[in-house]
Amino acid sequence: MTRNVVISGGGTGIGLAAAQAFAADGDQVLLIGRRGDVLEKAGVPGALTYAADVGDVAGVRGVARYVADEIGAVDVLVHSAGGSRQLEPRVERDDPLDLVADNWIVNFRLNTLTAVLLTEALKDRLAQPGGRVLFLGSIAAYRGSGSGAYAASKAALHPYAHDLARQLGPRGITVNVVAPGYVEDTDFFGNAMDEARHRRLVAETSTGRAATPGDVAATLHWLASPAAGHITSQIIQVNGGAERGH
């Protein structure tokens, strides 16, 4: 049966790989992202696209109207929008505290608010039973990210997902977080990944390799399947053993 799958950040990286996986099953996919040209070039067969900033209330309202008019019910909602500020404009601050405040505000807007706003806007459109909400977390939520801001913004998704799972569970809807480690072939690091850092991150894994967007997409695809219908309120790590347990 064809499902309606909404993916934020669906034009590149993990979001695009997830879109390709769902489209290959014959699902109707809606790609959402800030850059309309990137969405159009994504090349996902049969996909709908809608350009919007889902960290902005007006942008999310636009998405909700489009979903209501063009799709109706949402079977799977995947939150892949976010990042480490690589695509954000550089901001000059004279006061170091202003710089700290800007960094934390931007990270929470990119990685937490985007997911919360889109979820709340589409929550009542989730298929019941059988709806799926899937957040993209990060290994950084367990071990930090250097400045703390990115890691904290991803860690904030954990309690939100747990609360949402309890709220939506009676309607037959599951909510989970997929937390990747180091993933190659994305825009996450921009030009900041040198060979020494690459080797260090790979050496932390038990599998001896970096993840691919397809590794994470396959986990998202499985969590959205009937086989995972009794899995909810979980943080699923996809990091080759770089972070263990939890």
N, C-alpha and C positions, 0 to 999 in steps of 0.2 A: 504494500500500500504506500502510495506517495505521501511523504510528509513535508511539512513546511518548516524549513530550517533558516533561522536568522542568525547571521554571523557578523559581529562588529569586528572591525580591523580585518575584514575579509579579503583585502586586496593584495596582501603580501604575507610572506612567512608562514607561521603556524595557521593563521586564519585562512589563508589561501589553500594550504594543504588540507585543512578540514573541509573547506568548501568543495574541493575536488573529490574527497572521499564520499561525502554525502551525495554529490551530483552523480557519481558513478553508480550509486544505488537507485538512481532515478528520482531522488528527492528534489523538490523545488527549493532552491537556495536563494536567499536575499543577502547580498553583500552590502555592508554598511562601512563607510570610511569617510575621512575628511577630504580625500583627494579623489574627485570624480574621475579624472583621467586614469588614475591607477586602477580604479575599480573596472573601468571600461576595458582596460588592457589585460585584466586578469585572465580572461579566456576560459572561464568556467562555463561549460555547455549549458545553455538554457537559464543561466542565473539572472535574476533581477538585481539592479543596483540602485542605491540611494546614497547620495553624498550628504553627510551631516557630521557635525561635531557632537558626539554623544556625551561630552563633558559639559555641554551647554543645554539648559532647560529648553530653550526654544528649538534647538536642533533635535532633541529627543521627542518633543511634541510633534515635530514634522515626521519623524520616523513612525510614531504611533499612528498618525493619520494615514500615512502611506500603507502601513500594515493593515489597518482596518479596511481601507479601500481596495487593496490589491490582493491580500492574502487571507485575512480572517483569522483563523486559529493558528497559533504557533506551537508546533510539536517539539521543536528543539531550539533553545536559545544559547548560543555560544558567545562568550565574551572574550574576544582576542584583542580588542583595542587596548592600547597602553604602550608603555615603553620606558626608556631611561633618559628621555629628553633629547635624544639624538636628532629628532626632527623639529625640535622647538627652537625659536630664535634665541640667540644669545642676549642676555640681559646684563647690562653693566650697573653695578651698585657700588656706591662709595662707602656705604656703611656695611661692615661684615654681617651684622645682624639682619639687615635688609636682604642680603644675599642668602642667608640661611632660611629666612622666612619664605623667600621666593622659591627656593629649591623644594621645601617641604610642601608648599601649597600646590606647585605645579605637579609634583609626583602624585599627590593624593587626587588631584583632578584627573590626571591621565590614567591612573591605575585603579582607583577606588570609586570615585564619583561616576566615571563612565559606566562602570558595571552596575552600580546601584541605581542610577537614574534610568537606564534602559530597562533594567529588571522591573522596577516599580511601574514604569510606563506600560509594559507589556504583560505584567503579572496576571491580569484578569483575562488575557487572551490565550494563556497556556492551555494546551489540550488536557482534558481531565476525563478519565485517567490517562497516564502515559506520557505526560509532558516531562521535558528534561531541561534543567538549567545547568550550564557548565561554565565555570569560571577558570581563567588562566591565572594561576598563582606563580610561585617561583621558589626555587631552592633558597633564594635570598631571605625568604621569610623565616627560615630556620637558622641561618648563619650570618645574616647581615649583608650589607652591600657596599660598605666603605663609608658612605656618608650617613647611612641609616634611613634616609628618606624613602628611597625606592623599596627597600626591604619592608619598612613599616607599612607602606601603602599596599603592598601585596599581602602582608600578614593580616591587614584589616579585613580582607575578604573572608578569612576563616570564620570569625564569629558571625559575620553577616550570612554566610552560607549555612551555618548551623541553625541560626534563627529562622532563616527562610525554609530550610528543610522541615523544621517542626511545624511551621505555618502551612506549608503546601502539601505536606505528607498526607493529611486526610483526604486531599483531592486526588491522590494517586500520582503526584508529581515528585520527582527526585531532584536533588540539588547536590552537586559535587564540585570539587576544585581539583584541577590537574596542575601539578607543580613541576614544571620542567627544570632541569639543570642547564648546563651549557648546550645550546642548540646552534649548529652551524647554519649558514645560508639564510640568515634573516637580517633585517636592518637594525637589530637591537644594539649592536656595538658600533655601528657606523664604521668609521675607519680606525677605531681605537683598539682593535684586536691585533697585537703583534704575535710573531711566531712563538716567542718565549711564553707568553701568557696562554696561547693556544695549547702548547705542550703541557703546561702546568695543569690546566683544567681537564685535559684528557687523562693525565696521569692520576687524577683524583678518582676516576671511575674504576669500577671492577671489570668493565667490558672492554676497556682500552680504546674507546672511541667517543667522539662527540655525538649527541643526538642529532637527528635530522627533523625538520618540520613534520615529515611523515610519521615518525615515531610518536610524536605527541598527538597528531591528528588521528592515528589509529586508536589511541586510548580514548580520545573524545568520542570517536565513532562507536566504540564498544560500550562506553557508558551510556550512550543514547539508544542502545539496542535493547530489545526485550530481555536478553540474557542478563542484563545488569539492573533489572527492574526492582530488586530488593537492596540495591546499594545506594545509600544516600547519606548526606552529612559527612562525607569522607574527603580526605586530602590524599590524592593519588600521586605519588612521586614518579617522575619519569626522568631519571638522571644517571642510569647505569651504575647505581650504587655509590655515587659520590656523596650522598647523604643517606644514612641508613635509619630504618625504624620509624619512630613516631606513630 
